[in-house]
């Protein structure tokens, strides 16, 4: 099972990814973590990324795809994986498709968590109010203005991926505003349909 979860910040992708990891025994691949691990391991592509990051530049798509390619060859990803935070743009998605095809692999499905931006902001405001009431520390990114900025970035960069995967017939949308167990059930149903349709 090879899955991409799409949705804006705060949509609950992390929660659902962890559940799928536990349920199916697959690996959750976060590009940030993979980059740091490749740099630490001093792999050829990790050393390339290290030089780029040392200059303060963004790591180009071909390097990120190279790190994903190395990572999915590791034993814990053989049963499958969930991509977290990648692809973020259509060129990254195209590069990912080429890399998977070269390995004789294909995605099992792309799940979009559909959420109302207004409801996400309200959810964040409620969480912050509850944390204040309990005198808990509030993270710097638990801030409506920060969330608005991240939602704008998502709309500009990542939302076009929804069209890209819809045109390929790989996209399944679920209601991300439903209670967590319902969202989980919808994802299982969507992946079951996708896997049956694609024959594995």
N, C-alpha and C positions, 0 to 999 in steps of 0.2 A: 504494500500500500504506500503510494507516494502522493502526498497531499500538500496543497497550498491553501492556507487560510487567509482570506482578504477581509479587510474591514478597517474603519478608522480607529484612531487611538481611543481606548476606553470601551471598545466593542465587546471585549471578553475573549479575544483570540488566545491569550496566554492560558486562561482557565480551561478552554476547550482543547487546546493543544496538549496540555498536561494529561487530561483525561484520555485522549486518544493514545498517547504514549503508554499510559498504564494499561489500557484495554487491549491494545494490539501488540505491545512489546516492540514498538518502533522508536526511532531516534528523533528527538526534536532538534532541528538544526537552526541555530541562531547565527546569522552572519557575523555579528559583533564578536560573539564567543569564538567562532571558528577562526576569525582573523587573528584574535589574540593568541589562540592555541597554536596556529601556524607560525606566528612570529616567535613564540616561546620554543617551539620544536625546531626552529631554524630550517624548515623545509625550503626548497628552492623558491617556491612561490611566497612563502612566509618572509624570506629575506628581501624579496622584491617589495612586498607590502610594507615591511619595516622601513625601508629607505623612503618610500613614498610618504608614509605617515610621519617620519622624522622631519620631512620638509613641510609638514602641515598641509599636504595636499590630500584631496579625496582619492580613495583607492579606486582606480578605474574598473569598469565592468568586467574586462577580460581577466583581471587578477582575482576579483571576487568569484567569478564563475570557476576559475582554476581552483580556488580554495574549496568551493562547494564540490567540485569534481573529485578532489582528493578525499574529502570528508565522506562522500557517499560510497567510496570504495572500502571504508573501514568496516570491520565485522558487525558492529552494532547497528549499522544502517542497511545491512543486506536484506533484512525482512521488510524494510521500508523506512520512510521518514516523513516528517512534517517540516516544511520550510517556514521559518518564522522571520519576518523582516526582509524577505527576498522572494521573488523579485519586487522591486519598488517602482520600476519604470518598464515601458514596453520594450525598449532595447535590451534590458536585462532579461525580460521574459523570452525574447527571441534567442538570446545567447544561451539561456537555460535549455530551451527546446533543442537547439543544435547539439549541446553537450550531452543531453540525455539520449538523443537519437544516436550519437556516436558510440554510446555505451549499450545500445540496444534496449534502452529503457523508455517508458513513457509515464506520464502522470496518471494517477488513478482518478483524480478529480481536483477541482478548484472550488472551494466553498467560500461564498461571500456572506459575511454576517451583516445583514441590513439593519441599520439603526438610524433613529432620528437624531440629528445633531442637537436640537433643542433639548431632547430628553437626556442626551449624554451630559450636557452642561448642567441640567437640573440634578442628575444623579451625582455628579461631582460636587455640586454645591451642598447637597444633602450629606454626602460623605464627610466633607470638610466641617460642616456644622456639628455632626456627630463626634468627630475627632476632637473638636474644640471643647465640646461638652464633657468629654472624657479626659480632657487635658493631655491629649496625645500629641506628639510632635507632628507637624504637617510638612510633607515633602515639598520642596520648591516647585515641582511640576504639578502638585495638587492645587492648581490655580486656574480659574476660568479663562483668564487672558492667555495663559500658556496653552491651554487646551484649544482655544479658538485658533491660535497660530498653527498648531499641529494639524487641526482639522483642515485649515486652508491649504497647508502643504500637501495633505493627503488628497484633497480634491484636485489639485493641480498635477501632482506627480503620479499618484497611485490609482486614482479613480479610472484613468484610461485603460488600466489592466482589466477592469470589469468587462469593457467592450471587447478587448482583445480575446479574452478567454470565452466570452459569450459567442463570438463569431466562430470560434473553433469547436463550439458545442461542448466545452468542458466545464462550463460554469453552472453551479447549483447555488441558488440563493436561499438563505434561511432567515427567519425573523430573530435578529439578535436582541430584540427588546423583551422577548419572552423570558420566563424564569429559567435559570441555568439548566435544570434537568430537561425542560422542554426543548431548549436549544440543542442540548446533547442528543436527544432523540431524533430531532430533525436532521442533524449532521449525519448520524448513523444511517438514517433512511436515505438521505441524498447520496452518501458514499456507496451504499448498497446498490442503489439504482445505477449509479455511474459504473461501478465495477461489473455489474451484470451486463450492462450495455456494451462495455468495452471488452468483456471477456477476460477479466483479471486485472 
